[in-house]
Amino acid sequence: MIYIIGAVISGVLLYFVVNKCFLVYKGLSLNNHKGINNMGKEHISVYLSRVSTAFYRFFSTEDIGDYTSMFPFRIRHLYILILLFIALLSLNIIISTFRKDIFRGILLTLFILMLPIAFNFIFIMCDSKVVYTLMLYGQSMIFVYLVFLINISEFPKFNINRAVYSLGTSLLLFISFSYCRYANINYLKAEYEQQRMISYFTVMVTKIKSVEGYKDEMPVCYINPGNKKDATLKNLSKFELFYNSPNFGVEESINGDFKKSGDKWYYFMNNWCGFSPELADEEDFADLPEVADMPYYPDDGSIKIINDTVVVKFGPVEE
């Protein structure tokens, strides 16, 4: 037990030491993305409070948000059955171990009780508000643990062994099929979203190149590029229950999270529509009187040539 605890603590310490050495060597510092720069620096009371969060997330199947909904729809019912099955098999192994050696039985019980923390350790490392789907792969170990229990469980009667294998295999198959179906729906939504965005930006490129007086060498200036609006572009109602990153919704997709990341939509237009003109500085045009009189894209007159530059004016700046 001391060896295992020491190995875990050593691994965590090794991470911080190696991380610090590379940062010092490169003269860099961690950014604040998802609280990565604060990992390991919070007060001990904060980490103790996060332990309860790790346990809660292990047993809870409620819809806790787009980012961390790992057991959506009917999958959550299968997950509850798997938890109950795991609990019964774990209890059987604990009882068998206690009959052989009380001390080993106590250690085994403690280890099993610590599994929710091990599977959901990300909730201890950082605040649950910054946890998203790709950080939750530890939860997949629940299914690995079930396979492990099925393989080591022994019962005095052969029929019981066969029932355990059959039930465990059935649960894993059903939840695998459910995840495959769920993944296919999400991929279908992603395909729809991508084609819609390609169509949207293709139309924009066409309108830009069709403006009177357009020349191929002209730079383009986008005014308020993070506030694109289009009343004719609606959300896909049949897919609203399915979360797809980075396709959060219509406005988020066409704006490409411009305010946070800078220019994802611009790269999308370049990669998928083949349009990558020289960009003019927005500040040089935003305050011009003729720009102030322009309507917002896609209305007629929202694209004009001013000072040999194509100016495209999007929605107003949101406070």
SERODO-351158 format. One record per residue (C-alpha): y, z, x; residue in one letter. Coordinates in steps of 0.001 Angstrom, whole numbers, plus 500000, padded with zeros to 6 digits. Layout:
# SERODO-351158
YZXA
...
This chain:
# SERODO-351158
500000500000500000M
502398500927502811I
501570497618504511Y
502359495610501368I
505627497467500698I
506599497025504333G
505844493294504164A
508048492877501073V
510957494818502585I
510590492974505890S
510706489624504111G
513948490516502332V
515527491835505530L
514402488741507446L
516145486540504872Y
519461488363505290F
519202488419509102V
518371484688509402V
521023483818506835N
523661485843508704K
522715484307512062C
523071480748510775F
526396481518509107L
527767483027512315V
526396480152514409Y
527948477521512147K
531130479506511529G
530614479286507779L
530505481648504828S
528596481513501566L
530497480239498548N
530523482086495250N
528236479658493411H
526085481673490981K
526988484865492868G
525000483870495968I
527645485412498235N
527132488831496593N
523346489016496799M
522353492242498501G
525892493607498516K
526082495354495152E
525847499117494697H
522329500515494340I
523084501532490741S
523667497874489868V
520230496876491128Y
518598499782489330L
520170498641486055S
518904495116486703R
515327496393486881V
515428497012483132S
516735493463482658T
513765492073484603A
511340494007482382F
513176492994479219Y
513155489304480134R
509425489544480848F
508515490840477397F
511278489224475329S
510846485780473788T
514118485642471889E
516441482699472396D
518584484057475226I
520557480893475909G
520292477309477081D
519906478229480722Y
517085480744480442T
515086479742477388S
511709479286479096M
509626479797475953F
511299477729473206P
510011477065469715F
506258477640469218R
505721478158472923I
507035481694472493R
504189482486470095H
501648481290472635L
503439483339475293Y
503074486490473169I
499336485815472819L
499064485326476582I
500869488642477208L
498494490441474858L
495476488802476500F
496786489715479955I
497345493296478831A
493731493613477592L
492229492101480741L
494469494226482985S
493503497362481066L
489822496531481478N
490221496135485257I
492252499355485513I
489581501313483622I
486815499851485805S
488751500744488968T
489432504316487798F
485692504833487228R
485048503891490862K
488045505469492598D
490889507391490922I
493356506850493784F
492746503095493825R
493063503091490037G
496508504700490296I
497634502178492923L
496336499257490865L
498147500544487785T
501404500806489712L
501011497290491112F
500358495808487669I
503353497653486224L
505492496124488967M
504479492551488125L
507359491977485646P
509768492813488472I
507957490475490854A
507936487586488375F
511579488131487369N
512998489271490698F
515852486775490350I
517324489018487642F
517540491788490236I
518978489616492991M
521890488399490860C
523572488948487515D
521652487535484553S
524774485619483452K
524486483272486435V
520722482719486176V
519684479268485013Y
516416477413484459T
515740476250488014L
515927479868489220M
513100480985486935L
510051479446488574Y
508758482954489251G
507895483193485562Q
505242480512485998S
503225483075487980M
502365484694484654I
499940481851484004F
498551482068487539V
497980485776486996Y
496087485001483782L
493764482617485643V
493252485287488316F
492339487901485690L
489886485570483970I
488127484900487273N
487746488544488321I
487055490104484923S
483473491221484383E
481919492416481163F
478429493828480605P
477560491220478014K
477452487508478775F
478862486583475355N
481998488599476094I
482461486779479412N
482114483451477634R
484653484508474980A
487151485557477654V
486818482239479456Y
487072480252476222S
490078482133474880L
491939482100478194G
491289478407478755T
492344477565475206S
495628479466475533L
496446477755478830L
495586474327477449L
497669474817474316F
500705476044476214I
500317473200478753S
500249470620475951F
503262472318474345S
505246472179477583Y
504283468514478061C
505552467709474571R
508730469712475153Y
509307467956478493A
508815464519476930N
511427465281474275I
513894466364476958N
513230463257479046Y
513718461112475950L
517055462819475314K
518060462285478947A
517246458580478598E
519325458318475424Y
522236460174477050E
522183458025480163Q
522152454770478207Q
525001456010476017R
527076456930479064M
526359453573480702I
527537451874477511S
530646454079477299Y
531770453431480860F
530849449745480696T
533248449410477769V
535892451291479760M
535459448978482753V
535698445948480451T
538910447239478866K
540407447939482311I
539593444467483604K
540775442862480353S
544287444358480442V
546944441660480713E
547960440994484313G
544907442672485874Y
544066441703489453K
540926442576491348D
542763444263494224E
544768446609491994M
544136450357492374P
543387452427489298V
545029455715488332C
543289458014485840Y
545645460405484020I
544025463649482788N
540511462361483622P
538893465644482598G
539968465281478970N
538338462108477713K
537949461958473939K
536211459449471690D
535840460100467967A
533216457388467621T
530899458930470206L
528893461606468413K
526331464117469592N
522679463230469036L
521997465554466121S
518205465285466377K
518343466523469976F
520834469371469604E
518102471992469981L
517080470623473368F
518989471473476504Y
519415468841479199N
521326469468482396S
523741467868483178P
523946466346479669N
525458469325477887F
527089467263475134G
529230464200474531V
532532465479475918E
530856467191478862E
528901464040479689S
531813461611479638I
534017464051481536N
531257464906483995G
532444468507484299D
535505467014486004F
537494470243486084K
534806472051488072K
533184469461490292S
535909466876490723G
534430463439490046D
530849463315488769K
531819460846486045W
533479458593488623Y
530300458443490700Y
528324457733487548F
530580454765486749M
530191453492490301N
526400453941490457N
525497452630487001W
528349450273486115C
529244448941489548G
532922449832489251F
534528451661492161S
538169450637492575P
540683452170494926E
542106455272493263L
545823455939493025A
547185459500493059D
547559460887489544E
550659462875490526E
552535459663491345D
552273458453487738F
551726461437485440A
555427462206484955D
556710458648484567L
558475457997481215P
556379454910480472E
553194456940480993V
554458459686478674A
554834457105475892D
551286455813476303M
548631456838473723P
545322458360474789Y
542243456307475613Y
540534454524473851P
543593453736471678D
545365450416472141D
548019450730474842G
546260453542476710S
545688451179479654I
548710449582481297K
549706448074484607I
552562450059486140I
553877449343489618N
550905447059490359D
548517449865489443T
546197450072486445V
546986453350484682V
544427454770482249V
545673457726480226K
543161460123478701F
543631463156476455G
546278465851476926P
545802468609479482V
544142471583477818E
545683474957478589E
